[in-house]
Amino acid sequence: MEQIKSTSLATGVAYTVPDGSDEYALQKFVQSNQGKKIVAVQGLGFVGTVMSLVIANSDQDEYAVFGLDLATSNSYWKIAEINAGICPIVSSDPLVSEFFENAKLKNNFYATYDSMAFSFADVIIVDINLDVTKVKDDHGNIESYDVPLVGFKKAIESIGQVCKEDVLILVETTVPPGTCQKVVYPIIVESLKSRGLPTDKFKLGHSYERVMPGPNYVNSIKNFYRVYSGINEESADAVEKFLKTVISTNEYPLTRLKTTESTEMAKVLENSYRAMNISFAIEWSRFAENAGVDLYEVVDAIRLRPTHANLMYPGIGVGGYCLTKDPLMASWASQEFFGLESGLQSSVKAVENNDKMPMFCFDFVSNILKHHDKEITSIGLLGVAYGPGIGDTRFSPVEDFYKRLSMHFDNIKCQDPYVSLWAELNLEIETSLEAFLGLSFDILIVTTGHRDYLNNDSIYELIGRSGKEMIIIDTVGLLDLQKLPAYFSLNKNFYVLGVGHNED
Amino acid sequence: MEQIKSTSLATGVAYTVPDGSDEYALQKFVQSNQGKKIVAVQGLGFVGTVMSLVIANSDQDEYAVFGLDLATSNSYWKIAEINAGICPIVSSDPLVSEFFENAKLKNNFYATYDSMAFSFADVIIVDINLDVTKVKDDHGNIESYDVPLVGFKKAIESIGQVCKEDVLILVETTVPPGTCQKVVYPIIVESLKSRGLPTDKFKLGHSYERVMPGPNYVNSIKNFYRVYSGINEESADAVEKFLKTVISTNEYPLTRLKTTESTEMAKVLENSYRAMNISFAIEWSRFAENAGVDLYEVVDAIRLRPTHANLMYPGIGVGGYCLTKDPLMASWASQEFFGLESGLQSSVKAVENNDKMPMFCFDFVSNILKHHDKEITSIGLLGVAYGPGIGDTRFSPVEDFYKRLSMHFDNIKCQDPYVSLWAELNLEIETSLEAFLGLSFDILIVTTGHRDYLNNDSIYELIGRSGKEMIIIDTVGLLDLQKLPAYFSLNKNFYVLGVGHNED
């Protein structure tokens, strides 16, 4: 039988995916952490891994943490690297590796693919992904969307099969509102029943993180407001007690809501709100561009009003795992679980709009090039991650933009300080800005607003060295025209998405 | 010929609309204000009247103000009452009458219907209304919308026909972005040309107010951030100089934008943003109600995030003159003036959603009544104004709600501390809360969130006195269940729009 390999996105090393039991190692880990409570975190993604680190570094040092993920080619490398002492998260936040090194020293964080780990756990935290599938027409309009729960249910079953009867299960995954009550609870009850165990002792709660991968990655979990709930009073109390030991709840008080539906809804509402704000900016970008208006100065002027402070700047679009799907998840739940016939049309429309943004961005670029009588032999893209300060390329708007560009142009090169391999496109990425801008480009397009680019003004110097003939197109409003070499001028050879230029 | 009458919305007095010239009075006013600059404010609506008062009360006392409106049955009463020393604005802000009384003492505010007043003016401020027409289908979906500019153009022509060649014209009306350049400018140039005057001396600018009628009515003009622009540098300078004399620009610095399109866009963008936020809350209200979730506690929990502070509470809907039309105005301009084919779909959708809100609210009420085996012989509505603390009923969501109710129920009575005559429905309104709650109702529905209702807890006492059998439905989240008599309980005989109740 052929061995499955799992290649690390952090180091590029390929690991052989095991298929046996990991129980011996689990036992050993529990023994060496005697006196500590066992927490099992299901899912070692962008949330689960850092959540594990935060728990392993709790103030009272009372926890030993199992991090679980699947023995698949996509996921296993994280397990292998964590246990080999390599942090699988590449981040601009130094606390990530600090917390990782601490856990290593204390030997209280072990990663595994073996769900027997749940049998040891006093607390189980569900941090797995739950995806939304979208079907679109040729114009990018969303025709339908679905939340296939099969994988999620399986994951919950793997807990129910072995968990303690009085375990606390804390769901952190973003789920369709109603999921804890209508999906998780019955699965656990069924499993306990079939194991001949009482079904009234386990606790089930929901609390969502507000992780922002980036320079404040760890603090966005540890030092930030949290909302939580339980399926009953004891569950809510248990969640509260646990969260107080890992989160700085004195500075960031917890908020308890009445039902798990409430917190589940709060999470997707938060993200839908954000998605809608972005979608709003996108629509007005087009208007501003056509009307010769600088949308940045308009937004700045309006934001002076506290009631309008959340207004957003224009940009290349929205990416990442959450904002691109959560509004659909909400709408899906409103229909499937709660009979709201029309769903949440505006939220769905927001996702649709946002998904179209790279297309608008491409049109913006094409339109500029039409006005320049110039042969384009090389294009440079600055940034491929979906947002500033992070190495996450999942659903990055740059991906769609890149694909559109590459249908019309050869020789497109990309740079990103946080991404060395662009997994989705299997592309090698230059991480050195200096090396990258040493190449000369006909067009340089800023596609991610990494603040690093502005540190020490290096980008301005490097642009100054690199080419007088270059056109710069800033799709995220990063660059300051005043700091660019004097031969750059707005709407002549320097363009900003969301800033109109009168065509003549 | 029959005389036209104009009936005051403030006092109920009917005035005969004049049709002659008012020039003698204009002359006299100018003479008695020698040494002062003359400002003419076109339009004595909710903005123009208070703007006039603010200018007449400028710190350096340098202005005499003409307030202009039309000699029509709708508008003339304001002119008559101002000149008779009666403030035509009913407001919870004591500064309104204070400013009015001051101007009376100084004799520097005169109202007129005679556009010859513009011939004396150094500064002309355009504060007239510009409406949007909507066509809807049977389900309340917006089929089309238009911005008929005929009346607006006429008003600008009336300025061009007599204005000084070096006048400063400051447009404050909310207009489709592009209007100053594409409509106002050419009209004034044409008029001056035809009068044989130079066309390069007048100044034209745009600056929008952010009036919030209510307890801070005057300060929302005088003490608040302002955005301004001019069609050229001198115009922008002139606007700046003028605004600095009437607005507290030290505490609330002015923001100059590059073009009149920019400020025109800023205004409609602001209001579209607000409309969208409301529309968002509306959609999630339905979801929360169906899912048994209390949307108020969810919103409170989320608002702790500064990035989500603008999230809004659910409610009966949006009313007033601006939010119900500005997004359409913006979309219209994007298509008509700047060739954006699709317009601003999300903004249009927001208006459509918001307009449907009273319908949802009616459904909410009907649904509750279905679960109560109770004959409904009397209904009380608390509040008919479109928002808290104001007497403005224009486009109040309560209007549509009332109409729907009245198709199914007789004997609906209304109360509002700020409205004695509901002009749109020609209904007498009880202004005394005490008298109103002395009547007994089967259902009491809170329809406007006037804070006055909560002063001294009077509403809770009065409800306590009025009826044990009453059902209370709060459509704006005003009442506090804890303060209501103990026999009220949530989702039994006290219901809140946006707070779900599990139907059993």
Contacts between the chains, C-beta under 8 A, distances in Angstrom:
chain1	res1	chain2	res2	distance
A	177	B	287	7.7
A	177	B	291	5.8
A	177	B	293	7.5
A	178	B	291	6.5
A	210	B	305	7.1
A	225	B	304	4.6
A	225	B	305	6.7
A	227	B	301	4.6
A	227	B	302	7.7
A	255	B	300	7.6
A	255	B	301	4.4
A	255	B	304	7.0
A	257	B	294	7.8
A	257	B	297	5.7
A	257	B	298	6.7
A	257	B	301	6.2
A	258	B	293	8.0
A	258	B	294	6.2
A	258	B	297	6.8
A	259	B	292	6.7
A	259	B	293	6.7
A	261	B	291	4.9
A	261	B	292	6.3
A	261	B	293	5.2
A	262	B	293	4.8
A	262	B	294	6.7
A	262	B	297	6.6
A	262	B	298	5.6
A	265	B	284	7.8
A	265	B	287	7.1
A	265	B	288	6.8
A	265	B	291	6.5
A	265	B	293	5.4
A	265	B	298	5.9
A	266	B	298	4.7
A	266	B	301	5.5
A	266	B	302	5.7
A	269	B	284	5.9
A	269	B	298	6.3
A	269	B	302	6.5
A	270	B	302	5.2
A	270	B	305	7.3
A	270	B	308	6.1
A	272	B	280	7.6
A	272	B	284	7.9
A	273	B	280	6.5
A	273	B	302	7.4
A	273	B	308	5.9
A	273	B	311	5.7
A	274	B	307	7.2
A	274	B	308	7.5
A	276	B	276	6.8
A	276	B	280	5.8
A	276	B	346	8.0
A	279	B	346	6.2
A	280	B	272	7.7
A	280	B	273	6.5
A	280	B	276	5.7
A	280	B	346	6.3
A	280	B	347	7.9
A	283	B	344	5.2
A	283	B	345	7.1
A	283	B	346	5.4
A	283	B	347	6.9
A	284	B	265	7.8
A	284	B	269	5.9
A	284	B	272	7.9
A	284	B	344	7.1
A	286	B	334	7.8
A	286	B	340	5.8
A	287	B	177	7.7
A	287	B	265	7.1
A	287	B	330	7.3
A	287	B	334	4.6
A	287	B	338	6.8
A	287	B	340	5.7
A	287	B	344	6.4
A	288	B	265	6.8
A	290	B	334	6.9
A	290	B	338	4.0
A	290	B	339	6.3
A	290	B	340	5.2
A	291	B	177	5.8
A	291	B	178	6.5
A	291	B	261	5.0
A	291	B	265	6.5
A	291	B	333	7.9
A	291	B	334	7.5
A	291	B	337	7.3
A	291	B	338	4.8
A	292	B	259	6.7
A	292	B	261	6.3
A	293	B	177	7.4
A	293	B	258	8.0
A	293	B	259	6.7
A	293	B	261	5.2
A	293	B	262	4.8
A	293	B	265	5.4
A	294	B	257	7.9
A	294	B	258	6.2
A	294	B	262	6.7
A	297	B	257	5.7
A	297	B	258	6.8
A	297	B	262	6.6
A	298	B	257	6.7
A	298	B	262	5.6
A	298	B	265	5.9
A	298	B	266	4.7
A	298	B	269	6.3
A	300	B	255	7.6
A	301	B	227	4.6
A	301	B	255	4.4
A	301	B	257	6.2
A	301	B	266	5.5
A	302	B	227	7.8
A	302	B	266	5.7
A	302	B	269	6.5
A	302	B	270	5.2
A	302	B	273	7.4
A	304	B	225	4.6
A	304	B	255	7.0
A	305	B	210	7.1
A	305	B	225	6.7
A	305	B	270	7.3
A	306	B	309	7.6
A	307	B	274	7.2
A	307	B	310	6.2
A	308	B	270	6.1
A	308	B	273	5.9
A	308	B	274	7.5
A	308	B	310	6.7
A	309	B	306	7.6
A	309	B	309	6.3
A	309	B	310	6.4
A	310	B	307	6.1
A	310	B	308	6.7
A	310	B	309	6.4
A	310	B	310	4.2
A	310	B	311	8.0
A	311	B	273	5.7
A	311	B	310	8.0
A	330	B	287	7.2
A	333	B	291	7.9
A	334	B	286	7.8
A	334	B	287	4.6
A	334	B	290	6.9
A	334	B	291	7.5
A	337	B	291	7.3
A	338	B	287	6.8
A	338	B	290	4.0
A	338	B	291	4.8
A	339	B	290	6.3
A	340	B	286	5.8
A	340	B	287	5.8
A	340	B	290	5.2
A	344	B	283	5.2
A	344	B	284	7.1
A	344	B	287	6.4
A	345	B	283	7.1
A	345	B	349	7.5
A	346	B	276	8.0
A	346	B	279	6.2
A	346	B	280	6.3
A	346	B	283	5.4
A	346	B	346	7.1
A	346	B	349	6.2
A	346	B	350	7.4
A	346	B	353	6.7
A	347	B	280	7.9
A	347	B	283	6.9
A	349	B	345	7.5
A	349	B	346	6.2
A	349	B	349	6.8
A	350	B	346	7.4
A	353	B	346	6.8
